[in-house]
Amino acid sequence: MDDQSALDRIKAPELERVLGHTWRVLDDGFVRVVDYLGSDQAIVQAARVSYGAGTKAVHEDTGLIRYLMRHRHTTPFEMCEIKLHVRVPMDTWRQWIRHRTASTNEYSTRYSIAIDQAARTDPGAWRLQSSRNRQGSAGVLPAEVGGRFTEREAELQALARNVYEERLAAGIAREQARKDLPLSTYTEAYWKIDLYNLLHFLGLRMDEHAQAEIRAYATVIGNEIVRRWCPIAWQAFKDYHLNSLTLSALEIQVIRRLSGGDRDGARRLAEEFGWLATRDGKLRRNRERAEAWRKLRDLGIDPPWPE
Ligand SMILES: Cc1cc2nc3c(=O)[nH]c(=O)nc-3n(C[C@H](O)[C@H](O)[C@H](O)COP(=O)(O)OP(=O)(O)OC[C@H]3O[C@@H](n4cnc5c(N)ncnc54)[C@H](O)[C@@H]3O)c2cc1C
């Protein structure tokens, strides 16, 4: 690599244009890019440093990034970093902060008065408990029923805020006065993370199993920010991870039987794997069977067992 190309600051022109732009998320949250380091070019630069080849033609860079992504050659992606300013309800932040590889600095409600804003829920946005997934939701309450819960939410948030402000007015320390603020209260943070770990975060939090609120933030970060910042890496991530399908060794055996036209054999395998156990003559729920069922359907294959 020639000395100059190693010294020039690598810029992401599409991201430069939106530095400081505010993407609104939920009713009062946001995501902003404060600063960044590197871009697709930095990934290539790092990957090529070992043999001093410098940056090649764009199509070769694309091929290299896609190769690195496919083969989980991860450290070149750590050469890119991004610093975000986010405003998030505390319950969502609680999930977000579980990602330990970021550097975080959060608004302090010990030091400052808590942000006077809590996330509100529209009458038509109260989600119902899923009967199939204990951690998930399915469908929503009718808006005419949801309206009552939206009103109660407003009452609860107003009461909690009033009690908090009464405590402050009485001279109670902010660190203690805050204890009964609801988890819907917004907080703000600076959040800095490298691209490799950010993609890991996005893989988990853009997934349909993630809660809708954090998914809303992850979707903005992925589709609006990473897409502009490292477009080649972003496309490779979508192609090889986010929208890809992983098959277990068991599923591969089943698919081999099915592609040979042996539906009975595929079903026998599923029985051997314990996917078709029954109780009182009824098929028992089995997550692995259901996951395999969905994968087969995604591949356009008719599964030889019910979901
Ligand atoms: C849909 C969903 C449901 C969840 N449900 C629950 C739940 O019910 N209860 C709950 O407590 N959590 C839950 N979580 C949180 C989850 O278990 C993880 O803590 C969170 O997603 C962070 O993932 P991570 O550890 O891979 O990521 P990060 O903390 O961002 O770490 C990235 C990677 O770095 C490595 N790493 C980081 N720290 C260490 C370490 N100390 N040791 C070894 N390797 C490390 C690991 O390879 C890790 O994958 C849920 C998450 C999701 C997405």
The ligand as a MOL file (V3000), in Angstrom:
LIG
                    3D

  0  0  0     0  0            999 V3000
M  V30 BEGIN CTAB
M  V30 COUNTS 53 58 0 0 0
M  V30 BEGIN ATOM
M  V30 1 C -35.2310 -11.9380 20.7460 0
M  V30 2 C -34.3820 -11.8030 21.9780 0
M  V30 3 C -34.8540 -12.2590 23.1970 0
M  V30 4 C -34.0550 -12.1580 24.3520 0
M  V30 5 N -34.5620 -12.5820 25.5510 0
M  V30 6 C -33.8300 -12.4440 26.6700 0
M  V30 7 C -34.3290 -12.8610 27.9570 0
M  V30 8 O -35.4230 -13.3820 28.0580 0
M  V30 9 N -33.5620 -12.6410 29.0590 0
M  V30 10 C -32.3270 -12.0760 28.9830 0
M  V30 11 O -31.6690 -11.9120 30.0060 0
M  V30 12 N -31.8150 -11.6780 27.7840 0
M  V30 13 C -32.5360 -11.8360 26.6390 0
M  V30 14 N -32.0250 -11.4180 25.4460 0
M  V30 15 C -30.6790 -10.8320 25.4050 0
M  V30 16 C -29.6640 -11.8240 24.8470 0
M  V30 17 O -29.5790 -12.9930 25.6390 0
M  V30 18 C -28.2780 -11.1780 24.7330 0
M  V30 19 O -27.8260 -10.8180 26.0180 0
M  V30 20 C -28.2990 -9.9080 23.8890 0
M  V30 21 O -28.9980 -10.1280 22.6920 0
M  V30 22 C -26.8730 -9.4880 23.5650 0
M  V30 23 O -26.3460 -10.4530 22.6850 0
M  V30 24 P -24.8180 -10.7830 22.6180 0
M  V30 25 O -24.3340 -11.2250 23.9560 0
M  V30 26 O -24.6060 -11.7240 21.4800 0
M  V30 27 O -24.2680 -9.3750 22.1470 0
M  V30 28 P -23.0980 -8.4420 22.6590 0
M  V30 29 O -23.1300 -8.1940 24.1160 0
M  V30 30 O -23.2080 -7.2530 21.7570 0
M  V30 31 O -21.7910 -9.2130 22.3390 0
M  V30 32 C -21.4150 -9.4920 20.9920 0
M  V30 33 C -20.6300 -10.7560 20.9920 0
M  V30 34 O -19.4350 -10.5260 21.7440 0
M  V30 35 C -19.0870 -11.7150 22.4460 0
M  V30 36 N -19.0820 -11.4060 23.8800 0
M  V30 37 C -19.4390 -10.2430 24.4710 0
M  V30 38 N -19.2490 -10.3160 25.7940 0
M  V30 39 C -18.7950 -11.5670 26.0470 0
M  V30 40 C -18.4290 -12.2630 27.2150 0
M  V30 41 N -18.4860 -11.7000 28.4110 0
M  V30 42 N -18.0150 -13.5190 27.0870 0
M  V30 43 C -17.9270 -14.1360 25.8900 0
M  V30 44 N -18.2720 -13.5280 24.7390 0
M  V30 45 C -18.6930 -12.2680 24.8080 0
M  V30 46 C -20.1320 -12.7630 22.0910 0
M  V30 47 O -19.6740 -13.4890 20.9840 0
M  V30 48 C -21.3050 -11.9340 21.6760 0
M  V30 49 O -22.2080 -12.6070 20.7980 0
M  V30 50 C -32.7790 -11.5480 24.2820 0
M  V30 51 C -32.3060 -11.1020 23.0520 0
M  V30 52 C -33.0840 -11.2290 21.9060 0
M  V30 53 C -32.5430 -10.7120 20.5930 0
M  V30 END ATOM
M  V30 BEGIN BOND
M  V30 1 1 1 2
M  V30 2 1 2 3
M  V30 3 2 2 52
M  V30 4 2 3 4
M  V30 5 1 4 5
M  V30 6 1 4 50
M  V30 7 2 5 6
M  V30 8 1 6 7
M  V30 9 1 6 13
M  V30 10 2 7 8
M  V30 11 1 7 9
M  V30 12 1 9 10
M  V30 13 2 10 11
M  V30 14 1 10 12
M  V30 15 2 12 13
M  V30 16 1 13 14
M  V30 17 1 14 15
M  V30 18 1 14 50
M  V30 19 1 15 16
M  V30 20 1 16 17
M  V30 21 1 16 18
M  V30 22 1 18 19
M  V30 23 1 18 20
M  V30 24 1 20 21
M  V30 25 1 20 22
M  V30 26 1 22 23
M  V30 27 1 23 24
M  V30 28 2 24 25
M  V30 29 1 24 26
M  V30 30 1 24 27
M  V30 31 1 27 28
M  V30 32 2 28 29
M  V30 33 1 28 30
M  V30 34 1 28 31
M  V30 35 1 31 32
M  V30 36 1 32 33
M  V30 37 1 33 34
M  V30 38 1 33 48
M  V30 39 1 34 35
M  V30 40 1 35 36
M  V30 41 1 35 46
M  V30 42 1 36 37
M  V30 43 1 36 45
M  V30 44 2 37 38
M  V30 45 1 38 39
M  V30 46 1 39 40
M  V30 47 2 39 45
M  V30 48 1 40 41
M  V30 49 2 40 42
M  V30 50 1 42 43
M  V30 51 2 43 44
M  V30 52 1 44 45
M  V30 53 1 46 47
M  V30 54 1 46 48
M  V30 55 1 48 49
M  V30 56 2 50 51
M  V30 57 1 51 52
M  V30 58 1 52 53
M  V30 END BOND
M  V30 END CTAB
M  END
